[in-house]
Amino acid sequence: MTQELRFDGKVVIVTGAGNGLGRSHALMFGARGAKVVVNDLGGGIHGGGQSSSAADKVVAEIKALGGEAVANYDSVEHGDKIVKTALDAFGTVDIVINNAGILRDVSFQKMTTEDWDLIQKVHLKGSFSVTHAAWPIMRDKGYGRVLFTTSGAGIYGNFGQANYSAAKLGIYGLASTLAIEGRSKNIHVNTIAPIAGSRLTETIMPPEMIAALKPESVSPLVGWLCHESCQETSGLFEVGASYFSKLRWERSLGHVFGTNKNISIEDVANKWEKIGDFTDAEHPTTINDTFGVINAAIAHKSLGGNQFIDLDTASSASV
Ligand code: NAI
């Protein structure tokens, strides 16, 4: 049996830790020996207001369980101030949990620029800002774990959430590049798309569903991904109600017309079924997987227009 996975001596920043998922993550880290910075602006779900009580309550809960924690009330837009709280209280940062969030749901037709900007500021800029302030510290020590929080709305889209979807998928893009940049410094970066009953979801889910979707069933994945023994990086996971799964990209084998041909709209239409045929699909994981197939298409030209890589058979064929 795996021995208890602990975080003794590790300093964790959890943003938006005054409620819901962030609170649950913070309590888990605190119970397993981490020193926790409980960040929360203490505002409403649409981004208005401010209060210290949300963060203070969670700090008190962690301390009551024998853990160590300190509160921070800054908005995640000011990541440097949040990281300063960690440095002043505990001297370093080992783990960053980007979790804080709000909603401004409205159909795209009715969305204002303010609805758009505020969501980008809190979710995308906030995730950037906190991680960017902690990054040099983690690089210097050759250790770090960063977790980002995306959403099914970002991955798949959702009516009334154009602003939120854009920010949340932007977060996944940020995570994918940071996983690459952090790899040589032992900084692992992963992303979760959680489902949990919380203030954000209580207006759109029935009470029995809210009751069944405990934030506490998401936190174990967060803990594992951020543990020093976990080698996972660049992962994207869906998690909620005791369901844990990993997502990946899938790409059809596609079609190469050959670069000696002037490709027409009709050519594309004629090959449409094949372009979207996922039989024998690939699962690209790096940008080189794109250059690989593009180079294969270019190779046709460099071979004088007589040959091309036929992606149907993945073999070099004469034409
Ligand atoms: P919640 O409303 O219970 O908790 C979010 C916390 O973030 C609040 O305590 C709030 O005060 C804080 N916060 C908001 N703006 C802040 C800012 N600028 N700076 C610092 N703190 C701020 O919401 P929940 O459901 O726990 O959401 C946590 C994260 O999970 C969010 O990023 C949300 O988008 C994401 N998420 C949640 C889902 C769910 O089913 N609950 C589904 C998909 C994603």
Residues whose N, C-alpha, C, O or C-beta is under 5 A from the ligand:
A	BS01	NAI	G16 G18 N19 G20 L21 G22 N39 D40 L41 G42 G43 D74 S75 V76 N99 A100 G101 I102 V122 T149 T150 S151 G152 P194 I195 A196 S198 R199 L200 T201
